Amino acid sequence: MTTETDRELLKWAAKAAGMEHPTYMERVTGVVGINRGPMAALWNPLTDDGDALRLAVKRNVFFNPLFAHYLALERFAQQDADDTKAYRRAIVRTVADEGKDMTCHT
């Protein structure tokens, strides 16, 4: 559905969320999350509802027209899957677009 990997989406979303130099924790199965420090939990709004909601609120995602677009795409792609996964991915994709724009304009 998209050419961007989960790692790229997290990278751009982390940029928009104010994380300057994210460190990725990965396994063979893919990105586990972004390490926020030695005592902090991993950050991965693609898999964690709480991280996704905090990111959405911080970046005011629900008022961004792209969110509705990405949500429709994700829900179509995952027709019988868990609907919360579609919401999380739509949130991260919307914020990742903001992170890319921030990089292009700096």
C-alpha angles and dihedrals in degrees: 000000000000133000092219119098123225088251091056092047091051091046093055093041090051089051091053090046090056100257104141104190110015118194114214125219110205140180131189088267092058142267114353095185148280117298108231095187143309095291099030126094120246116272116225117149089179090070106017119073093202094051090047094050093047090049092048092050094044092051096036090235099164091069094049112100090216090065092065090047094051092043091055091049093048094046090050092049093049100038097160098025131102107295092216089066090058091051093048092049092046090052093049093045091051093049092042089058088054090050091052090050090050090054094047092053098047 
